[in-house]
Amino acid sequence: MSSTAIGIASVACMLLLIWGGMHVGVALAALSFVGVWLIRGDAGVAANLLALAVNDVIADYVFGVVPLFVLMGLLVSVADIGRETFEVANHFFRRVRGGLGIATVAANAVFAAITGISIASAAVFTKVAVPEMLRHGYTPRFAVGVVAGSSVLGMLIPPSLLLILYGVITERSIGDLFIAGILPGIVLAVAFGIGILAMGRWFPRYVGGHRPESAEAAAPRLSPATMVARLVPVIALVALVLGGLYGGLFTPTEAGAVGAAGALVLAAAKRRLTPDALWKVLVETGHITAAICFLIIAASVYSRMLAVSGVTDFLATAIVESGLGQAGFIALFVLVVIALGTILDSSSILLVTVPLALPALAGFGVDLVWFGIVTLIAVEIGLLTPPFGIAVFVIKATLGKESPITLGEIFAGAAPFAAIMAAVLVLVILYPPLATALL
């Protein structure tokens, strides 16, 4: 068997192993070892490749950004920022039909700017927003659909763990990727709000809810001082991190350190950070960081194995000479990513597809920062699509076994928001400055 055939066979085996339940990092590392062993005919060479990857890939200053932003997001969750932001947003949108849905999107957008984890957003707002919407007469399908749809903002609006992972794979500036995600994230949040308004106007039975007057009477009244007290610290934290990045004052790692310190002060000021809570946050930060770093190491090893096998050069030549052109290749790539989203999680999709696409992208001269935003939106659509749809499963698990809301209802409720994401994806593809204008 030729080296190229071994590399192609490894891709097929990897998809089967991941779909069968094997951890993506274990699958990548194991196939890399076996692939190099078969290509070179020496197990020692394969073992040395693994050892070099562990040392070369992770021993870099930029990887400090991972635990720092994870710590920042978990501290913000402990401080109960999500609930307070939702109550303020509800106060502003209480007169609008579907206002609680728009409030959920707005609060999720703010929460996303200080967490970077879609799953955290889904869990927090399932507890915060769904009970309130059900209490005000919104349909269960709409309530869980809004939370599922808006939770994806956590992986697009910076800081984003997926953007960090993409930056490592492609060796692009994480700071540039963060800045590129700002405008598309805002556009997606606005598109969700417009979609909710449209559903409330033309499909009121689907949305449910009381009339605006009733909702206004039922909504908690917040004084201007209370709203300022709840919003100013959050806005200041977001402005500090993103403003420092955009202004060139911080590197991404330094921004993560400043954000984590600010979140620690914020959680302590709200008196939510007990010693027990702090210990749990630190332990969970360690668990998440270890998992992400293991994925990064495994992805690097697998990329090296593909390069050794010649698969990347083979695919690059085949794609460039196929006559597809840049537009055809981007369209095909997006369709493959969305299809993989029905069976794989977001990190797995990035690790599988991006290394294979990089040589062809280089041949076409594609801007990898813009392509990263396109890829991320396509990947995030997979969070809402069956049968995998991890955001949907997180919402179901958070609701609890006693909840009458089924997985099918959550997937159905998320479907309009997946369609809105697809429309925004097309917009970013057709108008690249949407992602690159701030760079």
ROLUM-477867 format. One record per residue (C-alpha): x, y, z. Coordinates in steps of 0.05 Angstrom, whole numbers. Each point is the difference from the previous one (the first is absolute). Layout:
<xx=X&yy=Y&zz=Z>
...
# end
This chain:
<xx=0&yy=0&zz=0>
<xx=27&yy=68&zz=-19>
<xx=12&yy=56&zz=51>
<xx=-57&yy=41&zz=-29>
<xx=-48&yy=-59&zz=4>
<xx=20&yy=-10&zz=74>
<xx=-15&yy=73&zz=14>
<xx=-68&yy=-2&zz=-35>
<xx=-17&yy=-65&zz=37>
<xx=18&yy=34&zz=66>
<xx=-52&yy=54&zz=-13>
<xx=-54&yy=-51&zz=-13>
<xx=20&yy=-40&zz=62>
<xx=1&yy=63&zz=42>
<xx=-72&yy=18&zz=-18>
<xx=-22&yy=-71&zz=16>
<xx=36&yy=-1&zz=67>
<xx=-27&yy=68&zz=22>
<xx=-70&yy=-17&zz=-22>
<xx=6&yy=-66&zz=38>
<xx=14&yy=38&zz=64>
<xx=76&yy=3&zz=6>
<xx=27&yy=66&zz=27>
<xx=23&yy=43&zz=-58>
<xx=69&yy=12&zz=30>
<xx=12&yy=-74&zz=12>
<xx=-22&yy=-16&zz=-71>
<xx=46&yy=53&zz=-31>
<xx=60&yy=-21&zz=41>
<xx=-9&yy=-74&zz=-11>
<xx=-10&yy=7&zz=-75>
<xx=59&yy=47&zz=-5>
<xx=45&yy=-52&zz=34>
<xx=-25&yy=-58&zz=-43>
<xx=2&yy=42&zz=-64>
<xx=73&yy=22&zz=10>
<xx=18&yy=-71&zz=20>
<xx=-29&yy=-28&zz=-65>
<xx=30&yy=55&zz=-43>
<xx=70&yy=-3&zz=30>
<xx=-1&yy=-73&zz=20>
<xx=29&yy=18&zz=68>
<xx=-39&yy=6&zz=66>
<xx=57&yy=39&zz=30>
<xx=-8&yy=56&zz=-51>
<xx=-74&yy=3&zz=15>
<xx=13&yy=4&zz=75>
<xx=51&yy=56&zz=-10>
<xx=-51&yy=39&zz=-41>
<xx=-49&yy=-3&zz=59>
<xx=54&yy=22&zz=49>
<xx=23&yy=58&zz=-43>
<xx=-71&yy=24&zz=-10>
<xx=-14&yy=2&zz=74>
<xx=62&yy=41&zz=12>
<xx=-3&yy=46&zz=-60>
<xx=-75&yy=15&zz=-5>
<xx=-21&yy=15&zz=71>
<xx=64&yy=35&zz=25>
<xx=-21&yy=68&zz=-26>
<xx=-18&yy=64&zz=35>
<xx=-64&yy=7&zz=-40>
<xx=-31&yy=-62&zz=32>
<xx=-6&yy=38&zz=66>
<xx=-62&yy=31&zz=-32>
<xx=-39&yy=-65&zz=9>
<xx=-2&yy=-7&zz=76>
<xx=-6&yy=75&zz=10>
<xx=-63&yy=9&zz=-43>
<xx=-29&yy=-64&zz=28>
<xx=11&yy=26&zz=70>
<xx=-31&yy=67&zz=-19>
<xx=-62&yy=-33&zz=-27>
<xx=-10&yy=-46&zz=60>
<xx=9&yy=58&zz=49>
<xx=-52&yy=41&zz=-38>
<xx=-48&yy=-60&zz=4>
<xx=10&yy=-5&zz=75>
<xx=-14&yy=75&zz=7>
<xx=-70&yy=-13&zz=-30>
<xx=12&yy=52&zz=-54>
<xx=-47&yy=-37&zz=-48>
<xx=-61&yy=8&zz=44>
<xx=12&yy=73&zz=15>
<xx=13&yy=17&zz=-73>
<xx=-64&yy=-37&zz=-20>
<xx=-41&yy=40&zz=50>
<xx=27&yy=66&zz=-27>
<xx=-12&yy=-21&zz=-72>
<xx=-71&yy=-22&zz=18>
<xx=-13&yy=69&zz=29>
<xx=19&yy=32&zz=-66>
<xx=-40&yy=-47&zz=-46>
<xx=-61&yy=-13&zz=44>
<xx=-47&yy=39&zz=-46>
<xx=17&yy=-40&zz=-62>
<xx=-36&yy=-63&zz=-21>
<xx=51&yy=-54&zz=7>
<xx=39&yy=48&zz=45>
<xx=24&yy=-54&zz=48>
<xx=30&yy=-36&zz=-60>
<xx=36&yy=63&zz=-23>
<xx=23&yy=12&zz=72>
<xx=29&yy=-71&zz=1>
<xx=39&yy=14&zz=-64>
<xx=25&yy=67&zz=26>
<xx=21&yy=-29&zz=66>
<xx=34&yy=-59&zz=-34>
<xx=39&yy=48&zz=-45>
<xx=27&yy=37&zz=61>
<xx=13&yy=-65&zz=37>
<xx=36&yy=-28&zz=-61>
<xx=49&yy=59&zz=1>
<xx=26&yy=-23&zz=68>
<xx=-6&yy=-76&zz=-3>
<xx=18&yy=-29&zz=-69>
<xx=-35&yy=-66&zz=12>
<xx=-66&yy=-15&zz=-35>
<xx=-16&yy=-58&zz=47>
<xx=6&yy=46&zz=61>
<xx=-49&yy=49&zz=-32>
<xx=-49&yy=-55&zz=-16>
<xx=1&yy=-26&zz=72>
<xx=-5&yy=68&zz=33>
<xx=-57&yy=27&zz=-42>
<xx=-39&yy=-65&zz=3>
<xx=-4&yy=11&zz=75>
<xx=-11&yy=76&zz=-5>
<xx=-42&yy=14&zz=-62>
<xx=-41&yy=-63&zz=-15>
<xx=-40&yy=1&zz=67>
<xx=-15&yy=75&zz=-10>
<xx=-24&yy=-9&zz=-71>
<xx=-44&yy=-60&zz=19>
<xx=-28&yy=40&zz=59>
<xx=-19&yy=56&zz=-48>
<xx=-36&yy=-46&zz=-48>
<xx=52&yy=-12&zz=-53>
<xx=-3&yy=-67&zz=-34>
<xx=51&yy=-52&zz=25>
<xx=27&yy=-10&zz=-71>
<xx=14&yy=74&zz=-9>
<xx=30&yy=8&zz=70>
<xx=51&yy=-55&zz=-8>
<xx=13&yy=19&zz=-73>
<xx=20&yy=71&zz=19>
<xx=49&yy=-25&zz=52>
<xx=29&yy=-53&zz=-47>
<xx=7&yy=50&zz=-57>
<xx=30&yy=58&zz=39>
<xx=48&yy=-46&zz=38>
<xx=43&yy=-7&zz=-63>
<xx=20&yy=73&zz=8>
<xx=48&yy=-24&zz=54>
<xx=46&yy=-31&zz=-52>
<xx=-2&yy=58&zz=-49>
<xx=3&yy=63&zz=42>
<xx=70&yy=4&zz=29>
<xx=31&yy=-27&zz=42>
<xx=-14&yy=-68&zz=-32>
<xx=33&yy=-66&zz=15>
<xx=-15&yy=-25&zz=-71>
<xx=34&yy=61&zz=-29>
<xx=60&yy=-15&zz=44>
<xx=1&yy=-72&zz=-26>
<xx=-7&yy=24&zz=-72>
<xx=57&yy=50&zz=10>
<xx=45&yy=-55&zz=26>
<xx=-16&yy=-47&zz=-58>
<xx=11&yy=53&zz=-53>
<xx=55&yy=40&zz=36>
<xx=-41&yy=64&zz=-7>
<xx=0&yy=56&zz=51>
<xx=-51&yy=-15&zz=54>
<xx=-8&yy=75&zz=12>
<xx=-18&yy=11&zz=-73>
<xx=-50&yy=-57&zz=3>
<xx=-32&yy=29&zz=62>
<xx=-8&yy=68&zz=-33>
<xx=-27&yy=-32&zz=-64>
<xx=-55&yy=-35&zz=41>
<xx=-29&yy=65&zz=28>
<xx=-40&yy=26&zz=-59>
<xx=-27&yy=-68&zz=-23>
<xx=-20&yy=-14&zz=72>
<xx=-38&yy=65&zz=5>
<xx=-33&yy=-12&zz=-67>
<xx=-21&yy=-70&zz=21>
<xx=-30&yy=26&zz=66>
<xx=-38&yy=55&zz=-38>
<xx=-24&yy=-52&zz=-51>
<xx=-27&yy=-43&zz=57>
<xx=-37&yy=60&zz=29>
<xx=-30&yy=17&zz=-68>
<xx=-20&yy=-73&zz=-9>
<xx=-35&yy=0&zz=68>
<xx=-38&yy=64&zz=-18>
<xx=-21&yy=-32&zz=-66>
<xx=-24&yy=-63&zz=34>
<xx=-39&yy=41&zz=51>
<xx=-32&yy=40&zz=-56>
<xx=-18&yy=-55&zz=-49>
<xx=0&yy=-63&zz=43>
<xx=-26&yy=22&zz=67>
<xx=-26&yy=-69&zz=18>
<xx=69&yy=-29&zz=-9>
<xx=30&yy=52&zz=47>
<xx=-56&yy=5&zz=51>
<xx=8&yy=48&zz=58>
<xx=-46&yy=53&zz=28>
<xx=-15&yy=66&zz=-33>
<xx=54&yy=53&zz=9>
<xx=-42&yy=36&zz=52>
<xx=-6&yy=-62&zz=43>
<xx=73&yy=-17&zz=-8>
<xx=18&yy=70&zz=21>
<xx=-42&yy=-7&zz=63>
<xx=31&yy=-67&zz=17>
<xx=72&yy=20&zz=-14>
<xx=43&yy=20&zz=60>
<xx=8&yy=75&zz=5>
<xx=72&yy=22&zz=6>
<xx=22&yy=69&zz=20>
<xx=52&yy=36&zz=-42>
<xx=50&yy=-7&zz=57>
<xx=-11&yy=-75&zz=2>
<xx=9&yy=-8&zz=-75>
<xx=64&yy=41&zz=2>
<xx=27&yy=-40&zz=58>
<xx=-13&yy=-65&zz=-38>
<xx=24&yy=21&zz=-68>
<xx=60&yy=45&zz=12>
<xx=47&yy=-53&zz=30>
<xx=-16&yy=-48&zz=-57>
<xx=8&yy=53&zz=-55>
<xx=65&yy=23&zz=33>
<xx=27&yy=-71&zz=0>
<xx=-17&yy=-10&zz=-73>
<xx=28&yy=68&zz=-19>
<xx=64&yy=-14&zz=39>
<xx=13&yy=-67&zz=-35>
<xx=-23&yy=15&zz=-71>
<xx=21&yy=73&zz=2>
<xx=69&yy=-19&zz=22>
<xx=5&yy=-51&zz=-56>
<xx=-28&yy=47&zz=-53>
<xx=43&yy=57&zz=24>
<xx=63&yy=-42&zz=-1>
<xx=12&yy=9&zz=75>
<xx=-3&yy=-75&zz=15>
<xx=19&yy=-64&zz=-34>
<xx=-56&yy=-53&zz=3>
<xx=36&yy=-34&zz=59>
<xx=6&yy=66&zz=38>
<xx=-73&yy=16&zz=-16>
<xx=-19&yy=-68&zz=30>
<xx=40&yy=16&zz=63>
<xx=-33&yy=69&zz=7>
<xx=-69&yy=-30&zz=-13>
<xx=10&yy=-56&zz=51>
<xx=24&yy=51&zz=52>
<xx=-60&yy=45&zz=-15>
<xx=-48&yy=-58&zz=5>
<xx=31&yy=-21&zz=66>
<xx=-11&yy=69&zz=28>
<xx=-71&yy=2&zz=-27>
<xx=-18&yy=-67&zz=30>
<xx=31&yy=19&zz=67>
<xx=-36&yy=67&zz=1>
<xx=-67&yy=-35&zz=-10>
<xx=17&yy=-46&zz=59>
<xx=-12&yy=-63&zz=-42>
<xx=71&yy=-27&zz=3>
<xx=2&yy=-44&zz=61>
<xx=63&yy=-42&zz=12>
<xx=-39&yy=-62&zz=-23>
<xx=-24&yy=35&zz=-63>
<xx=70&yy=25&zz=-16>
<xx=29&yy=-70&zz=8>
<xx=-53&yy=-28&zz=-48>
<xx=15&yy=54&zz=-51>
<xx=75&yy=-14&zz=3>
<xx=-10&yy=-75&zz=-6>
<xx=-48&yy=8&zz=-59>
<xx=49&yy=49&zz=-33>
<xx=54&yy=-53&zz=5>
<xx=-45&yy=-54&zz=-29>
<xx=-22&yy=43&zz=-59>
<xx=71&yy=25&zz=-14>
<xx=29&yy=-70&zz=2>
<xx=-53&yy=-25&zz=-49>
<xx=12&yy=58&zz=-48>
<xx=76&yy=-7&zz=3>
<xx=-6&yy=-75&zz=-13>
<xx=-42&yy=15&zz=-62>
<xx=51&yy=51&zz=-24>
<xx=57&yy=-50&zz=8>
<xx=-38&yy=-55&zz=-35>
<xx=-20&yy=46&zz=-57>
<xx=72&yy=21&zz=-10>
<xx=24&yy=-72&zz=-2>
<xx=-54&yy=-18&zz=-49>
<xx=17&yy=59&zz=-45>
<xx=72&yy=-22&zz=-1>
<xx=-20&yy=-71&zz=-18>
<xx=-43&yy=26&zz=-58>
<xx=59&yy=42&zz=-25>
<xx=46&yy=-60&zz=3>
<xx=-51&yy=-42&zz=-38>
<xx=-7&yy=52&zz=-55>
<xx=-76&yy=3&zz=7>
<xx=-1&yy=76&zz=9>
<xx=41&yy=12&zz=-63>
<xx=-41&yy=-50&zz=-38>
<xx=-66&yy=33&zz=21>
<xx=26&yy=69&zz=-14>
<xx=21&yy=-19&zz=-71>
<xx=-64&yy=-38&zz=-13>
<xx=-45&yy=57&zz=24>
<xx=38&yy=56&zz=-36>
<xx=1&yy=-41&zz=-65>
<xx=-73&yy=-23&zz=6>
<xx=-28&yy=64&zz=-28>
<xx=-42&yy=13&zz=62>
<xx=32&yy=68&zz=11>
<xx=2&yy=36&zz=67>
<xx=-75&yy=11&zz=4>
<xx=-16&yy=-72&zz=-16>
<xx=50&yy=-26&zz=50>
<xx=-27&yy=46&zz=56>
<xx=-71&yy=-22&zz=-15>
<xx=20&yy=-74&zz=1>
<xx=40&yy=9&zz=64>
<xx=-59&yy=34&zz=35>
<xx=-48&yy=-54&zz=-21>
<xx=47&yy=-54&zz=26>
<xx=9&yy=36&zz=67>
<xx=-75&yy=8&zz=9>
<xx=-11&yy=-73&zz=-17>
<xx=54&yy=-22&zz=50>
<xx=-36&yy=43&zz=52>
<xx=-55&yy=-52&zz=1>
<xx=47&yy=-53&zz=28>
<xx=61&yy=35&zz=31>
<xx=13&yy=54&zz=51>
<xx=29&yy=68&zz=-18>
<xx=72&yy=-13&zz=20>
<xx=2&yy=-66&zz=-37>
<xx=-25&yy=33&zz=-64>
<xx=54&yy=53&zz=3>
<xx=54&yy=-51&zz=14>
<xx=-22&yy=-45&zz=-57>
<xx=-15&yy=50&zz=-56>
<xx=45&yy=60&zz=8>
<xx=68&yy=-35&zz=-6>
<xx=-25&yy=-34&zz=-64>
<xx=-25&yy=65&zz=-29>
<xx=61&yy=43&zz=16>
<xx=43&yy=-18&zz=-61>
<xx=-57&yy=14&zz=-49>
<xx=-15&yy=65&zz=36>
<xx=73&yy=21&zz=-9>
<xx=-5&yy=-17&zz=-74>
<xx=-61&yy=45&zz=-7>
<xx=31&yy=55&zz=42>
<xx=-59&yy=1&zz=49>
<xx=2&yy=47&zz=60>
<xx=4&yy=-50&zz=58>
<xx=-29&yy=49&zz=50>
<xx=-63&yy=10&zz=-41>
<xx=-3&yy=-75&zz=-14>
<xx=4&yy=-13&zz=75>
<xx=-64&yy=40&zz=12>
<xx=-34&yy=-36&zz=-58>
<xx=22&yy=-67&zz=28>
<xx=-22&yy=17&zz=70>
<xx=-71&yy=20&zz=-20>
<xx=-7&yy=-63&zz=-42>
<xx=26&yy=-42&zz=58>
<xx=-47&yy=33&zz=49>
<xx=-60&yy=-16&zz=-42>
<xx=17&yy=-72&zz=18>
<xx=-14&yy=16&zz=73>
<xx=-74&yy=6&zz=-18>
<xx=-8&yy=-57&zz=-50>
<xx=-21&yy=-71&zz=16>
<xx=20&yy=-53&zz=18>
<xx=61&yy=27&zz=38>
<xx=-17&yy=73&zz=14>
<xx=40&yy=7&zz=65>
<xx=-33&yy=65&zz=20>
<xx=-68&yy=-34&zz=-4>
<xx=23&yy=-57&zz=44>
<xx=29&yy=50&zz=51>
<xx=-67&yy=36&zz=3>
<xx=-38&yy=-66&zz=9>
<xx=48&yy=-22&zz=55>
<xx=-7&yy=68&zz=35>
<xx=-76&yy=-3&zz=-3>
<xx=2&yy=-67&zz=37>
<xx=-35&yy=-66&zz=-10>
<xx=-64&yy=27&zz=30>
<xx=-9&yy=52&zz=-56>
<xx=-53&yy=-18&zz=-51>
<xx=39&yy=36&zz=-55>
<xx=29&yy=-54&zz=-46>
<xx=64&yy=0&zz=-41>
<xx=-43&yy=3&zz=-63>
<xx=-33&yy=65&zz=24>
<xx=68&yy=31&zz=15>
<xx=27&yy=-18&zz=-69>
<xx=-64&yy=27&zz=-32>
<xx=4&yy=64&zz=39>
<xx=73&yy=9&zz=-20>
<xx=-14&yy=-11&zz=-74>
<xx=-20&yy=73&zz=-16>
<xx=64&yy=25&zz=33>
<xx=42&yy=-50&zz=-39>
<xx=-31&yy=29&zz=-63>
<xx=17&yy=71&zz=23>
<xx=71&yy=-22&zz=12>
<xx=3&yy=-29&zz=-71>
<xx=-23&yy=67&zz=-28>
<xx=54&yy=37&zz=40>
<xx=51&yy=-50&zz=-24>
<xx=-18&yy=14&zz=-73>
<xx=5&yy=75&zz=15>
<xx=71&yy=-7&zz=30>
<xx=21&yy=-43&zz=-60>
<xx=-27&yy=50&zz=-51>
<xx=26&yy=62&zz=38>
<xx=68&yy=-17&zz=32>
<xx=11&yy=71&zz=29>
<xx=-54&yy=-18&zz=51>
<xx=54&yy=-42&zz=34>
<xx=62&yy=39&zz=-19>
<xx=-22&yy=73&zz=3>
<xx=27&yy=11&zz=72>
<xx=68&yy=-30&zz=-14>
# end
